[in-house]
Amino acid sequence: MQGQVEFPNERSPQILDLASPDLTIPDLSIQFEYAMGSIIGRNHVATGKNNQDAYRVVLRSQFVVAVVCDGCGSGKYSEVGAQLGAKIVTDAIADLLDQGMAISNPNFWDILKTNLFQKLIDIVAIANDAQESVMEFVNDYLLFTIVGAVITASETVTFSMGDGAIAVNGKLTQIPAYPDNAPPYLAYGLYRPDAVSFEICDRLATSEVESILIATDGIDDLIAVEDVSQFWQEDKYFKNPDAIRRKLSMLNREEIKPDWTKRELVKRSGILSDDTTLIVIRRISQ
């Protein structure tokens, strides 16, 4: 699965805000640019699975919302949940911001969680028409991790629900795997709402933001062999909307080369064992 949702241009598409602009608020859509890409991991290629990651960005004059989701590996159709997750999470955040709620509001993340539970309940209600058990449907389709960033005029927050990676202004944080490789998936809250919550990873003034990277946990293999700062430092990733995917694809190519000493062919597998998805946002140089 490729997590492109409703965006014809992966670099800097915008959801247009047709309301009259407020000239007293800085236009974030001309202050920040982004790039993103995703590739299926070699383990999923070997087993015939789809890419179970998804990603989405909403760029408006008042805010930027970016999310990556990673479907549960044991779910039969986790790519569906990840794709739905990327859309409903970005939409739910955008809805709250449109209503005037600030991310600094202590209730913002609890309200967001409640709203997302309702969206999942609506999805499950549709599944009931197919005569599937609720638990089976949730386990097969709706388990996914969430890593995201929200930029508003005054404040920026990065957040997570599950593992992945975040880099703010070059400082990289790898969110480790959970015990028994069982992250607190959002859908677990359908059974026990207090069992899941959003973790706030970074909170800083937007005036201090130069670059942000968010990624699924597949980036761990990439970090081991590449300097990921290239993704927010090099212009090529922002000029070509397919540049990140191409880079990931190149790193994951299977190569066969001759070993002349041993007189045999040596196969080198791609370095990305898991699906790998990332979004980078950076301030546009003036």
C-alpha positions as CSV (number, residue, x, y, z in Angstrom):
1,M,0.0,0.0,0.0
2,Q,1.2,3.5,-0.8
3,G,-0.1,6.0,1.7
4,Q,-0.8,8.9,-0.7
5,V,-4.2,10.2,0.3
6,E,-5.9,12.8,-1.9
7,F,-2.7,14.6,-2.9
8,P,-1.6,14.7,-6.6
9,N,1.8,16.3,-5.7
10,E,3.6,14.7,-2.8
11,R,6.0,17.6,-2.2
12,S,3.9,20.6,-1.5
13,P,0.2,20.1,-2.3
14,Q,-2.3,22.3,-0.4
15,I,-5.8,21.9,0.8
16,L,-7.1,25.3,-0.2
17,D,-8.6,27.5,2.5
18,L,-11.1,29.6,0.7
19,A,-11.9,31.8,3.7
20,S,-10.6,35.4,3.7
21,P,-7.1,35.4,4.9
22,D,-6.2,37.0,8.3
23,L,-3.3,39.2,7.5
24,T,-2.3,39.4,11.2
25,I,-1.5,35.7,11.2
26,P,1.6,34.5,9.3
27,D,0.9,32.2,6.3
28,L,2.6,28.9,7.2
29,S,2.0,27.6,3.7
30,I,4.7,29.9,2.4
31,Q,7.0,29.5,5.4
32,F,7.3,25.7,5.3
33,E,7.7,23.0,2.6
34,Y,7.7,19.3,2.8
35,A,8.6,16.1,1.1
36,M,7.7,12.5,1.7
37,G,8.0,8.9,0.5
38,S,7.4,5.3,1.4
39,I,8.7,1.9,0.3
40,I,7.7,-1.7,1.1
41,G,10.3,-3.6,3.2
42,R,12.1,-6.6,1.9
43,N,10.4,-8.9,4.4
44,H,7.0,-8.0,3.1
45,V,8.1,-8.4,-0.4
46,A,9.4,-11.9,0.5
47,T,6.0,-12.9,2.0
48,G,3.8,-11.3,-0.6
49,K,2.4,-8.6,1.7
50,N,1.6,-5.0,0.8
51,N,3.3,-1.9,2.2
52,Q,1.5,-1.5,5.5
53,D,2.6,2.1,6.0
54,A,0.7,5.3,5.2
55,Y,1.3,9.0,5.3
56,R,-0.5,12.3,4.8
57,V,0.1,16.0,5.1
58,V,-2.4,18.9,5.4
59,L,-0.9,22.2,4.6
60,R,-2.9,25.4,5.1
61,S,-2.1,29.0,5.8
62,Q,-3.0,28.6,9.5
63,F,-1.4,25.2,10.2
64,V,0.5,22.1,9.0
65,V,-0.5,18.6,10.1
66,A,1.6,15.6,9.1
67,V,1.1,12.0,10.1
68,V,2.7,8.6,9.3
69,C,1.0,5.3,10.3
70,D,2.3,1.8,10.4
71,G,-0.2,-1.1,10.3
72,C,0.2,-4.0,12.7
73,G,2.3,-6.7,11.0
74,S,0.1,-9.6,12.2
75,G,-3.1,-8.0,10.9
76,K,-4.5,-9.5,7.7
77,Y,-5.3,-6.1,6.1
78,S,-3.4,-3.6,8.2
79,E,-2.6,-1.5,5.2
80,V,-6.3,-0.6,5.2
81,G,-6.2,0.6,8.8
82,A,-3.0,2.6,8.2
83,Q,-4.4,4.4,5.2
84,L,-7.6,5.2,7.1
85,G,-5.6,6.2,10.1
86,A,-3.5,8.7,8.2
87,K,-6.6,10.3,6.9
88,I,-8.8,10.4,10.0
89,V,-6.0,11.6,12.3
90,T,-5.0,14.5,10.1
91,D,-8.6,15.4,9.4
92,A,-9.5,15.2,13.1
93,I,-6.6,17.5,14.1
94,A,-7.5,19.9,11.3
95,D,-11.1,20.0,12.4
96,L,-10.1,21.0,15.9
97,L,-7.8,23.7,14.7
98,D,-10.5,25.0,12.4
99,Q,-12.8,25.2,15.4
100,G,-10.2,27.5,17.1
101,M,-8.8,25.0,19.6
102,A,-5.1,25.5,20.3
103,I,-2.7,22.6,20.6
104,S,-1.6,24.3,23.9
105,N,-5.1,23.6,25.3
106,P,-4.7,20.8,27.9
107,N,-7.8,19.1,26.6
108,F,-6.8,19.1,23.0
109,W,-5.3,15.6,22.9
110,D,-8.1,14.0,25.0
111,I,-10.7,15.6,22.7
112,L,-8.8,14.4,19.7
113,K,-8.7,10.9,21.1
114,T,-12.4,10.9,21.8
115,N,-13.2,12.1,18.3
116,L,-11.0,9.4,16.7
117,F,-12.7,6.7,18.8
118,Q,-16.0,7.9,17.3
119,K,-14.6,7.7,13.8
120,L,-13.4,4.1,14.5
121,I,-16.8,3.2,15.9
122,D,-18.4,4.5,12.7
123,I,-16.1,2.3,10.6
124,V,-16.8,-0.7,12.8
125,A,-20.5,-0.1,12.4
126,I,-20.1,-0.5,8.7
127,A,-18.2,-3.8,9.2
128,N,-21.1,-5.2,11.3
129,D,-23.2,-5.2,8.1
130,A,-20.7,-7.7,6.7
131,Q,-21.5,-10.0,9.6
132,E,-17.9,-10.0,11.0
133,S,-17.2,-9.9,14.7
134,V,-16.1,-6.6,16.0
135,M,-12.9,-7.9,17.5
136,E,-11.9,-9.8,14.4
137,F,-12.5,-6.8,12.2
138,V,-10.5,-4.5,14.5
139,N,-7.6,-6.9,14.7
140,D,-7.6,-7.5,10.9
141,Y,-8.0,-4.0,9.7
142,L,-7.7,-1.2,12.4
143,L,-4.4,-1.7,14.3
144,F,-1.9,1.0,13.4
145,T,0.7,3.2,15.1
146,I,0.7,7.0,14.7
147,V,3.6,9.5,14.6
148,G,2.9,13.1,13.8
149,A,3.6,16.8,13.9
150,V,1.4,19.9,14.1
151,I,2.7,23.3,13.3
152,T,0.6,26.4,14.2
153,A,1.4,30.1,14.0
154,S,2.8,30.1,17.5
155,E,3.5,26.6,18.6
156,T,4.7,23.3,17.2
157,V,4.1,19.8,18.7
158,T,5.3,16.3,17.7
159,F,3.4,13.4,19.0
160,S,3.1,9.6,18.9
161,M,1.0,6.6,19.7
162,G,3.4,3.7,19.1
163,D,7.0,3.4,17.9
164,G,8.8,5.3,15.1
165,A,11.2,8.2,14.9
166,I,11.1,12.0,15.2
167,A,13.8,14.6,14.5
168,V,13.3,18.2,15.3
169,N,16.0,20.7,14.3
170,G,18.4,17.8,13.7
171,K,17.8,16.2,17.1
172,L,16.8,12.6,16.3
173,T,14.7,10.5,18.7
174,Q,14.0,6.9,18.0
175,I,10.8,5.7,19.8
176,P,11.7,2.2,20.9
177,A,9.5,-0.9,20.3
178,Y,7.1,-1.8,23.0
179,P,7.3,-5.0,25.1
180,D,6.3,-8.0,23.1
181,N,6.2,-5.7,20.0
182,A,2.7,-4.7,21.0
183,P,2.3,-0.9,20.7
184,P,-0.8,0.9,22.2
185,Y,-2.8,0.9,19.0
186,L,-5.6,3.6,18.9
187,A,-8.2,0.9,18.3
188,Y,-7.5,-0.7,21.7
189,G,-9.3,2.3,23.1
190,L,-12.5,0.9,21.8
191,Y,-12.4,-1.7,24.5
192,R,-10.6,0.4,27.2
193,P,-10.3,4.2,26.4
194,D,-7.8,4.8,29.2
195,A,-5.4,2.2,27.8
196,V,-4.2,4.5,25.0
197,S,-3.0,8.1,24.9
198,F,-1.0,10.4,22.7
199,E,2.6,11.0,23.9
200,I,3.8,14.6,23.3
201,C,7.4,14.2,22.2
202,D,8.4,17.8,21.5
203,R,6.8,21.2,22.2
204,L,8.4,24.4,21.0
205,A,7.7,27.8,19.6
206,T,7.1,27.7,15.8
207,S,9.6,30.5,15.4
208,E,12.3,28.1,16.5
209,V,11.4,25.3,14.0
210,E,13.8,24.8,11.2
211,S,13.2,21.2,10.3
212,I,11.1,18.2,11.3
213,L,11.2,14.5,10.3
214,I,8.6,11.9,11.3
215,A,8.9,8.3,10.3
216,T,7.6,4.8,10.9
217,D,9.9,2.3,12.7
218,G,11.2,1.0,9.4
219,I,13.6,4.0,9.5
220,D,15.7,2.2,12.1
221,D,17.5,0.2,9.4
222,L,18.1,3.4,7.4
223,I,19.5,5.2,10.4
224,A,22.1,2.4,10.8
225,V,23.6,3.0,7.4
226,E,22.7,6.6,6.3
227,D,22.7,10.1,7.6
228,V,19.1,11.0,7.7
229,S,19.8,14.7,7.9
230,Q,20.2,14.6,4.1
231,F,16.4,14.4,3.9
232,W,15.8,17.9,5.3
233,Q,19.1,19.4,4.2
234,E,19.3,18.5,0.5
235,D,17.1,20.5,-1.9
236,K,16.6,17.6,-4.3
237,Y,14.1,16.0,-2.0
238,F,11.9,19.0,-2.1
239,K,12.3,19.7,-5.8
240,N,11.3,16.2,-6.9
241,P,8.2,14.8,-5.3
242,D,9.5,11.2,-6.0
243,A,13.0,11.8,-4.7
244,I,12.6,10.2,-1.2
245,R,10.9,7.1,-2.6
246,R,13.6,6.7,-5.2
247,K,16.3,7.0,-2.5
248,L,14.6,4.4,-0.4
249,S,14.1,2.1,-3.4
250,M,17.8,2.4,-4.3
251,L,18.8,1.3,-0.8
252,N,16.4,-1.6,-1.0
253,R,17.5,-3.0,-4.3
254,E,18.7,-6.6,-4.4
255,E,22.1,-6.8,-6.1
256,I,24.1,-9.8,-7.4
257,K,27.8,-9.2,-7.8
258,P,30.7,-11.5,-8.7
259,D,33.2,-12.5,-6.1
260,W,36.2,-13.1,-8.3
261,T,38.3,-14.5,-5.5
262,K,35.8,-17.2,-4.5
263,R,34.5,-17.5,-8.1
264,E,30.9,-17.2,-7.1
265,L,28.0,-14.8,-7.3
266,V,27.1,-12.9,-4.1
267,K,23.6,-11.6,-3.5
268,R,23.2,-8.5,-1.4
269,S,19.7,-7.9,0.0
270,G,18.1,-4.5,0.5
271,I,18.9,-2.8,3.8
272,L,15.3,-1.9,4.7
273,S,13.7,-5.0,6.2
274,D,10.5,-3.3,7.2
275,D,8.2,-0.9,5.4
276,T,9.8,2.5,5.7
277,T,7.9,5.8,5.5
278,L,9.0,9.4,6.3
279,I,7.9,13.0,6.0
280,V,10.3,15.9,6.3
281,I,9.2,19.5,6.8
282,R,11.6,22.4,6.7
283,R,11.4,26.2,6.8
284,I,11.8,27.8,3.4
285,S,14.9,30.0,3.2
286,Q,14.0,33.6,2.6
